[in-house]
């Protein structure tokens, strides 16, 4: 045994890989909706048709090679054409395609039937997060990745939902038809939740439609599946399905929170309050590009620590945060964040990392700036 250590090491490695791979699934899952199960059934139907075709074709091929081989004394037949064969290899594939098209067409009709919805949600892709707006409900929010940076940088053990966890999931009611209106504010993204059989491109200037009706409460995870920039791999999708009663309570709570957020615009803020809120908002919306310490990632994402923008006139700082900078990667946050968060972030950037200007930008300043631009 000791004379062949490599053999035994290879055997142990093979067994370890086998036990690890036993947990993997190579097929798609039925999902959590009627449409997703229809997609699964269609997939399996087409799969078994292909298996039968493969067995027949390769079986006939290997049988011919074995029985009619030259070593067995077989002599090839000499003929030019066969009308029967020509008809068979034209008609049989046509019939197979027709049989495949019938269930496929039915499934596609169901997938694209987004009418008569009970709830409409506008889904907007941003670099690199999702914005959800419940149309007619006065509720909207951004959904950001919450996987700790330590896990991403391999400084901590990966969590069970690594890169698939967010601060604000999209919440929908069970048993209700929910229509998604999917678009983008910058580049092409793709909103994908496999358990719901929903995958639609989010294209600037266009609105694509999709829908779902979830059967049971639960949490369903997905990702952006269109290469959209530096942090493409860090904009997951999380959908939480609640009972209709729980969803109604959640929606009422969010509506109250939205009303309270509007009232905060007229509040008299202190520098300490804005700094505390700005630190959290900066970590969520700005740190991915400009880094937690404000060092940036030059030249694409310049440093804010000691920069002319963060230490210069407040009006110029407000303008670039609200309107962005054309021709660069600096996005316009005027429509992405509330006046309170905009003011808090700007105040934080002007007083963090040694940029101790001692001044502050209030939500009223942001409101006045926006009105001046109208």
N, C-alpha and C positions, 0 to 999 in steps of 0.2 A: 504493500500500500504506500509506503514512504518513498518507493522508487519512482512513483509517477504522481508527484504532488500537483502538477499542472492539470492533469486529467481530473483529479478530484476537485480541484478549485473550479474548473470549468463546469463540472457537474453540479456543484453547489450553486454557482452563479445561475445556471440554467433553471434549477429548481426555484431559486429566489425570484427570478424574472417571471417564471410561470405562475407563482402564487400572487405576484403583484398584478400581472396582466389578467388574472381571473376576475378582478374587480372591474375591469373595463367593459364598457358596452360599445358594441360596434354598430348597433342599429339605432334608428331614431326612436323616440318615445311617443306613445299615443297622445300625450299632452293632456290639457285640462279643459278643452272646449270641444264642442261637436265638430267644428271645422278641423281642428287639429287631429281628431280621430279619423275624420274622413281622409285627410292627407296621409295619415299612417296606413289606413286600409288600402288606399290607392297605391302607395309605395309598395306594400306587401303583394298586392295583386300583380303589379308590373314585375316585381322581383321574381315571383314564381313562374310567370309566363316566360321570363328570360331564362330561368333555370330549365324549364321544360325544353325550350328551343335549344339551349346549349347542350343538354343531354342528347337530344335527338340528332343534332348536327354533328357533334363530336363523336357520338356513338356510331353513326353511319360512316363517318370518315375513318375511324379506327377499325371498324369491321371491314370496310373495303380494303384498307391497307393490309389487314391480316389475311383475309380470305383470298383476295385477288393478287397477292404478291407473286412476283416472278419465281421465287424459290419454290413455290408450291406447284409450279408448272402451268400457271394461268397465262393465257395469251390475251392481249388487249383486243377489244372489239373495235371495229373501224366503222364509224358513222359520222355524217356531217351535221345533221340537225335532228331534233326530236320535237315535234309540235306539242306533244303531250307534256314533255318536261318544261317547255317554254311557258305553256299555260299554267302549269302547277306552280312554278316558282314566281309567277306574277300574281296569281289569284290568292294563293295561301298567305303571303305576306300582307296583301291588301286586307284580307279578312282579319288577320291578327291585329293590324293597325286600327281597323274599325272597332274591334272588340276593346282595344285599349282606350280609344277615344271616347267611348260612351261614359265610363266612370270618371275619366279625366275632365270631360266637359262639365259634368254635373258638379264636381268638386270646384272647378274654376268659377262656375256661376255662383256658388255659395260664397266663395272667397271674395268676390267683387260686389256682392249684394250688401252695400253699406247703408241702404235706405231705412227709414222708420226707426231711427235710433232713439234711445231714451236719454242718452247723455252724450254730449259732444266735447271732446278734449282736443285742443290745439297743441301739437307737439312740435317744438322748434329746437333744432340743433344749433349749438354754439361750440366754438373751440374753447374748452372741451367739457361740455356739460349739456344737460337737457332742460328745457323750459316747458312747463305744463300750465295751460290756461283752460280752466273749466268755463266754457262759453255760456254766458248768461247767468253765471253763479257768483261773479265778482271774487273769484279765487284763482290765484296764479302763484307759481313759485319755481325756483330753480332746483334741480336735483344734481348734487355734486358727489364725487367719489369721497368716501371716508376711510378707505384703507390707509393705515398709518404709514408715514414715510419710512419708518424703520423696517417695516415688512418689505416695502418696495426696494429698499437699498440693501436687503439681505442682512439687516442688523438685528432682526427679530424673527421668530418663527411665524410662518404664514398662517393666517386664520382660515377657518372653514369656508369663508366666502371671499377669499382673496381677490381683489379687483372687481368684485361683484356686489359691493355694498355702498349705499348712498345715505346722505343725511335726510332726504325727503323723497320717499317712494311715491310713485303714482298710485293713488288709491281709487278703486272702482267698486261698484256694488256687484254682488253675486246675482246671477240670473237676469241682469239687465243688458240690453244691447248697447255697447259703447262704441261710438264712432271716433276714430282718430283722424285728425287733419294734420298731416305731417309736412313740415317745411324746414327751411334753414335760414339763418341770419348771416352766414358767411360763406362756408364752403359746403361741398356735398358730404352729408353724413348718411347713415342708414340705421333705422330704428328696428331692432330685431329682438323678439322674445320667442324662442323656439317652442315653449310649452303652450303658447297661444296661437302658434302658426301665423304669426304676424311678422313680416319683414318688408319694410318699405323704405325707399331712398328719400332722404330729406334734401331737397334741391332748392337753392336760393331762387326766389321768384316764382316757384311752382308750389302747388298744394296737392299732395297725394293722399288718397283716402284708404283707410282700412278699418276693420272693426273686430270686436270680439264679444263673446258672451261666456263668462266663466261659470262653471258649474258649482264649484266648491270654494269656500274661503281658503286662502293660502297666499304664499309669496312666490313670485315667478321672476326669474332673473334672465337678463340678456345683455347684449353689448352693441356698440356701434360697429357695423361690419363694412364700413367704407373708409379706406385710408384717408384721414382728414387732417393730418399734421402731427406735430411732435408728440402730443399726448393722446393720440388716437386710441391707444390701449387702456386709457384711464377714464373713459366715459361710459360706465355701465348703465343698464336699464333695470330698474326694479319696479315691479307692479305688485301691489298688495290688494287682494280681493277681500272685501268685508261683506258681512250680511247687510241687507238693505237698511236695517235699523241702525247698525253700527256705522254704516256709511253716512246716513242722514245726520247722526250725531257728530261725526267727524267733520262733515261739510259745514254744519252750523258753527262748530268751533273755529274752523278756518275763516269763515266769513266774519266772525267776531274779531279774530286776530287781524284780519285785513283792515277792518274799520279802526281798530286800535292803532295800527301802523300809520294810517292816514292822520290820526290825531297827533302822533309823535312829531309830525312835520312842524306843527306850530308850537311845540314845547320849547322852553328855554333850556338849552343844553349847557352843561359845563364841559370844560376841557377834559377832565378826568373821565366823564361819561362817554364822550366821543372817542377818546383814546381806547377805552375798554371795548367798545363796540367795534371800532375801526380795526383793532388787532384781529378780532374774530373774522370780520368780513374780508380783511386783506388775506388772511390765511386761506379762506375759501375761494376767493375770486382772483387773487393777484399773485400769490406765492408760487404757483406752478411756473410762471414765467420769470418773475422778478426775484424769486427766492425769498425764503423766510427772513433772511437778514438784509434784504434790499440790495444784494450784490449784483443781481441780474445774471443774464447769460449773454454777454456781448458777443458779436455785435447785434444779433437779432433782438435780444431783450436787454436794453441798457440798464445799468445800475440806477437805483433811486437814492441810494445812500450818498449824500453829498452832491447830488445832481443839481443842475441848473433849474430843472423843472420843480423838484420837490423843495428847493430852497429859494426859488424865485417868486415873482408876484403871484398872488393867490388866483387871480383871474386866469392867467395862463395855465396854471395847474388844473383848475376846474375845467377849462376848455378841452384840454387833451384827454382828461378822464371821461368827460361826458361825450365828446364827439369823436374820440380816437384820433389816429394820425394816418391819413390816406397814404398808401404806398408802403406801409410798414405792417408789422404784426400787431400793432396796438389797436385793439378793438374799441368800438364805441360802447361805453357802459351806461349811457344815458337812459336807454330803454331796458337795460338788463337789471339794474339795481334801483331800489327806492331812493328818494331824496335823502332819507336819513342815512342809509348805508353809504351813499356817495359822499356825503359830508363827513361821515366818520372815517372812511378810508383816506380821503384827502387830508383830513386833520392828522390822522395817524402817520401818514407818509411825511408830513411836514414836521413831525415831532419825535420820530423814532430814529434809531441807529445813529444818533448824534446830530440829526437835523432838528435841533432844538430851537425852533423859531419862536415858540411861545404863543403863536396865533392859532386861531381855529376857524374852520369853515362850517357854518351852520346849515341845516336843511333849508332855512329861509333863503340863504345865499344861492343854493342850487335852484330853488324855485324861481328866484328873480333872474338867474342866468338863463334858464330855459324860456321864461317869458320874453326876455330881451331878444331871443333868437327867433321867436315866432313871427 
